[in-house]
Amino acid sequence: MESLNQLSINEFKSLVKILIKEALFELQQTNTGSTEKDNKFLTMNEAASLLGLVPVTIYKKVTAGELPAFKRGKRLYFEKETLLKYIQDNQKPILKK
């Protein structure tokens, strides 16, 4: 197992940023009283918060077919589990072997 002292400064900063975003998202979900059942589909802003992206980038990814979304009227909705899988599939390793 890699130790933290083997991380570069940039790798450490990236790791901290990811952990903070995840913690903030969990805190936001706790504060709104949402449960997993209530949160199957996310709005654009919720998806942006989860992915750590701005809505414009998400629109581009949806248009390019990189990110699946559902449209109802003029609004886009995202399945939470699909976004979590997208994060897992597109993560880059930050620890060197």
Legacy VTK file of the C-alpha trace (Angstrom):
# vtk DataFile Version 3.0
C-alpha trace
ASCII
DATASET POLYDATA
POINTS 97 float
0.000 0.000 0.000
1.268 3.445 -0.910
1.880 5.873 1.912
0.987 9.543 1.919
4.627 10.616 2.064
5.107 9.151 -1.429
2.527 11.501 -2.956
3.591 14.583 -4.819
2.161 17.899 -3.649
-0.206 18.029 -6.657
-1.396 14.464 -6.059
-2.022 15.266 -2.395
-3.947 18.444 -3.318
-6.077 16.466 -5.796
-6.833 13.829 -3.189
-7.832 16.443 -0.602
-10.016 18.248 -3.156
-11.864 15.012 -4.015
-12.401 14.157 -0.358
-13.699 17.649 0.432
-16.141 17.572 -2.505
-17.467 14.183 -1.386
-17.827 15.378 2.217
-19.623 18.571 1.156
-21.996 16.617 -1.054
-22.799 14.199 1.787
-23.325 17.118 4.158
-25.633 18.807 1.663
-27.678 15.610 1.341
-27.908 15.282 5.118
-29.014 18.900 5.537
-31.788 18.590 2.966
-33.105 15.459 4.673
-32.810 13.480 1.448
-32.618 9.750 1.501
-31.191 7.471 -1.144
-34.732 6.625 -2.214
-35.644 10.308 -2.662
-32.455 11.034 -4.536
-32.550 8.601 -7.442
-32.632 11.426 -9.975
-30.645 14.632 -9.677
-31.174 18.078 -11.160
-28.464 19.848 -13.133
-27.186 21.707 -10.064
-27.142 18.554 -7.938
-25.287 16.683 -10.684
-22.801 19.547 -11.020
-22.176 19.459 -7.283
-21.686 15.697 -7.273
-19.298 15.731 -10.245
-17.480 18.896 -9.242
-18.196 20.433 -12.647
-19.976 23.546 -13.813
-23.313 23.119 -15.637
-21.820 24.260 -18.970
-19.338 21.372 -18.873
-22.116 18.940 -18.035
-24.201 20.201 -20.973
-21.196 19.653 -23.261
-20.706 16.119 -21.955
-24.409 15.331 -22.431
-24.326 16.735 -25.977
-21.192 14.703 -26.772
-22.860 11.553 -25.455
-20.362 11.156 -22.605
-22.946 11.590 -19.888
-26.494 10.173 -20.054
-29.370 12.414 -19.025
-33.148 12.455 -19.150
-35.010 15.462 -20.438
-38.377 16.544 -19.154
-39.535 19.791 -20.668
-36.507 22.041 -20.761
-34.798 20.441 -17.766
-32.198 17.690 -17.642
-32.172 15.040 -14.947
-29.454 12.554 -14.120
-29.601 9.170 -12.476
-27.423 9.317 -9.366
-26.046 5.781 -9.741
-25.054 6.494 -13.347
-23.141 9.604 -12.254
-21.358 7.665 -9.508
-20.388 5.026 -12.074
-19.167 7.806 -14.392
-16.923 9.086 -11.593
-15.521 5.615 -10.969
-14.968 4.856 -14.662
-13.246 8.170 -15.366
-11.052 8.526 -12.325
-7.338 8.760 -12.855
-4.989 7.053 -10.448
-3.249 9.482 -8.114
-0.933 7.053 -6.381
2.169 5.914 -8.206
3.285 2.303 -7.983
LINES 1 98
97 0 1 2 3 4 5 6 7 8 9 10 11 12 13 14 15 16 17 18 19 20 21 22 23 24 25 26 27 28 29 30 31 32 33 34 35 36 37 38 39 40 41 42 43 44 45 46 47 48 49 50 51 52 53 54 55 56 57 58 59 60 61 62 63 64 65 66 67 68 69 70 71 72 73 74 75 76 77 78 79 80 81 82 83 84 85 86 87 88 89 90 91 92 93 94 95 96
